[in-house]
Amino acid sequence: MTARLRSLLTIVAGVALVAAACGGEVSVSVDTEDREAAPTTQAPDTAEPATTQAADTQEADQAPDTVEPDDSTEAPDDQPATTEPAEESETTTTQAAEEPDDAQEADAPEETTTTEPAEPEGPPPNIYEDPRGGIFAEYQATMDRGDHPFMQIDQFCVAHDPAPDRVATDTGIEANSISIVHLRTRLEDLVDIGFGTDVGDPAEMFETYVAVVNEQCGGIRGRMIELHTIEAPAYGDTVDAERNAACIQAIEDLDAVVVVNSSGFGGSAILCIVEVNETAFITSSSPPLEFMERSGDRLIVSTATAEEQLSWLALDLIAQGQLDGRTVGVVSPDTPGVVEAVEGGLVDVLRDNGVDVAVFSVIGCQGGTVCAEGSVDSAQQMRAAGIDVFFNTLNVISAPLYINEMLAQGFKPGDVQFYASDFNSQAAELVASKIVQFSGEAGGALYNGAIILDSRDTGAYRLEGYEPRAFNEMCNDTYGANSPSGANHEAEDRYEGNARYGMTSSVCMKMRILLRGLYDAGDNPTRTDIYAALANLGAVDSNEMYPSSIRPGKTRTPDVIHNLVFEFPCTKPYPFKVEGFDDGICLYPINEYRPTPS
């Protein structure tokens, strides 16, 4: 093992955490200037922003904006579809003006009068019509945006009346302000070691959206956001301790009501926030399922959990019959927590469904993240068993090293179908590119055609007919029109290999989730009210606008999956460049979205 690889022992955790932030294209900002916390903007006492009347101001006798259908087919009592004649009723519509004679009374048919249902009062549902149709239109139909100030598709926020009689209700919630902390991982630390490109300036993105809310939309019901920024390391020997220190600073020193992050933040510090200090955390990181269960619905993530990434992959392939008659090999690193996830979430699911897992081997990492111990014997077992399917669950450094061993054992392109998910960030182009960078052209050729399951729309912009999504455009237009630096990111920026546009959309998604939760919690919410509102948001907007939702017991957002393909050399426009090679790699979707397996 080279000295350079050993120097990367603590890097992989940081790379894995940032992969989700930008639609799979992990990148880092080169802006290393120190930042001060955003100043508090107090709402002027006499300010009266433009008013958007909420639905709850309707009179009690008015019909609501939307009526959820139930299982009954009976008409409401106050709006009968048909008025049946009542005997000897003074109000019957069939009563004649004069008494008929006996013949007429005997022969005259009984008449009925149909009453047209009353038109529902109030505005019609405000549903975004997704031009992609299908599953996307069905998803949008579940989200009535109404006149909610933080749900519109063409505006980041809408000015609305301040709540009357605001009072301080809880730690971090004052009458005129609420404390929010942005934990910014120093992604620029990864540039010098080849693990990053440009994502722009996430800190300025958060600050810009906060300024728009405070200055243009009247805050949240009159409360201004007090945004504080704390920096944390991307990797290093003391990374976990420093992240835990950041947790304590955010909550004990700055009274954070909600903590936000878009650049990766993992390890035990997540539990420091959501379990130990019972504070909500909105992040791009992909935590283990255990962390979600221990969070009390206070951990909201824009990716699937580690176990879901593996079990969804297995169940989806089984449902499609892709593993029928195949001989499967799986390798896991011996990293605590990882090997358990691979065995329980992947191997056990495969075997329980009758799949022939001929080889399941665990290779050693010696307490680090370069996992190679036992890889020679493992690759030999794979060759001897005649595997024709291999599941890549290894990390950014270990996967190329293992592929080198497979090459040494005589595996050639076409011998094995590789499958992966975003477990260990293998659905990120930066991570996938290291297979070529570290195992060369032969390794890239062997891995070419790997199928990767994910929720994100990585590389979709390379496909013919792609149009930037309305939510992403609104987010980037808002940032571009208000950023202090003058930064203005466009969808076409991705053609140059950076992920500024995607990062802006990712930050925007997390801010909108935050703002909806704060607004829905009411005029004078407690922290408990806010956390309950966040966990009950239902359908939420996402980066690239794929179906996403939050509900109690399910606070990771994705509701759909599809497949990406790894291609080397990339035949699509705008390949992801690989150091030392003229040809780049690319990931892009190869089939339609479908619901997550259950």
C-alpha positions, 0 to 999 in steps of 0.5 A: 500500500502506498504512503499516499493511500495510507494518508487517506485513512481518515478521508473516506468518512468525509467524502461519504458524508458530502456525496448526497448534497449535490445530486451525486456530484460530490464537490467542494468549495474553494472559498476558505475565507473566515465567516462571521455569523449572519447578523440578526435582522429585527422586524420593525415594530411598525412594519406591515408586510403585504398580507397573504390570508391563511386558510384558517381565517375563513368563516366557520360556515365556509367550505374548505379549500380542498376536501379530502375524499373518504370512503363514503358515497353519501352526500353531505347533509347540508348539500343533498344531491336529491331531495326526496318527497316527504309525506304531509311535509309543508316543504315538499316541492311536489305539493300542488297549488290546489288539491287534485281530484281523485282520478288525478291523485291516483294517476299522477306520478310522484315527482322529485326535484334534484338540487345541484350541489353548491359550488365549494367556496374558497380558492381552487387547489394550487397544484403544480402541473409537472410537465413530466407527467406520470409519477411526478404529476401524481406526487404534485397532486398530493401537495396543495400549495394553497397560499402558504408563504413557503410552498410556492413554486415560483417564489422562495417565500411570500410576505405575510402578516406577523403574528399578533401578541408574539412572546418568547416561548422556549430556549432560542425562540424569542418574541421577534427572533428564532435561533438557527445554526448552520454547521458548515463542513470545511469541504475545501480541506479535501481539494489538495488531496484530490477529493473535490471540485467546486460547489460554490459557497454554501455558507453564503447560500444559507445566509442569502436565503435567510436574508430574503426571508427576513427582509422581503417576507417578514420573517416567519410570522414576524420572527426573524431568523438569527442564523449562526454558522459553525465550521467543522472539519471534513476529516482528520484524526480528531474529526469526531471530537471536533464535530461533537464540540460543534454540536455543544456550541450550537445548542448550549452557546447559541440556543439552536432550535434547528441545526442545518447542514448541506455539506456532510456531517456524521458520526456520533455528533448526529446523536449529540444533536438529535438524541442527547440534546433533543434538537432537530437536525436537517442534513444531507448525510446518510445515517444508519437506521439506528440513528433515525430510530433514536432521533424521535423524528428530529433527524430529517435527511434528504437521502435514504438510510444506510440499510435502506440503500442496500435492502432497496437494491436487493429487493428491486433486483429480486422483483425484476428477476435480475438475479434469477439463476445468477451466482452472487458475490458480496464483499464488506469491510470489517468497519463496525456498523458497516459489516452489520448493515451489509449482512443484514440489509443486503446478504440476508435479504438476498438469501431470504429470497432464494438468491445464491450468494456463493461468497460473502467475505469480510476484508480487514481495514485495520481500524482505518478506511483502506480495506485490503486485508484478505482481499486476495483470498476473497477475490480468489474465492469469487473466481473459484465460485464462478460469480457473475454478479458482484455487489460493490459495498466498499468505500472510495479507496477500497473499491478500486483496490479490490477491483485490482485484485479481481483483475489479477485473478483473471476477471475480464470485462463482461464476466461480472455484472456489478451492482451498487447503491449510494452505500459508501457514496458509490452513486456519486460521480466523484467516488465512482471516478476513483475506480478509474483513477486508482485501478486504471483503464482496465479497472474502468473497463471491468466496472463499465456498465455497473448498475447503481440504484439511487433516488437522485437524478445524477447525470440526467442533464446529459440526456436528450430532452432534459429541462431544468426543474422549476424548483431548482430554477426558482432556488438558483434565481433567488440566490443569484438575485440576492447573493452579496457576492453576485454569484449566479449559478445556472444549470449549464454550470454543470457542463463545466464539471462543477456542482454549484447549481446542485448545491444551491438547490440542496440548500434551498430544499433544506431551508424550505423544509425548515421554513415550512416547519417553523410556519406550520408550528403556529404563532407562538410555538415551542420547540416541541411544536416545531419538531412535530410540525417538521415531522408532519410536513407530508410532501416536500419539494426536493432537488430535481423534484423527485417525489419526497415526503416526511411523516412521523416514523419516516423522516428521510425524504425519498419516496422513489428509486431508479437506476443509474449506469456507470460508463467508461469511457463516457459516451454522453455529453459533459463527462466527469473528468478523471485525472490522468485520463483523456476520457471521463466517466459518467453516471446517468439514469437508464430507467423511470422512477418507481416507488421505493420497495416495501 
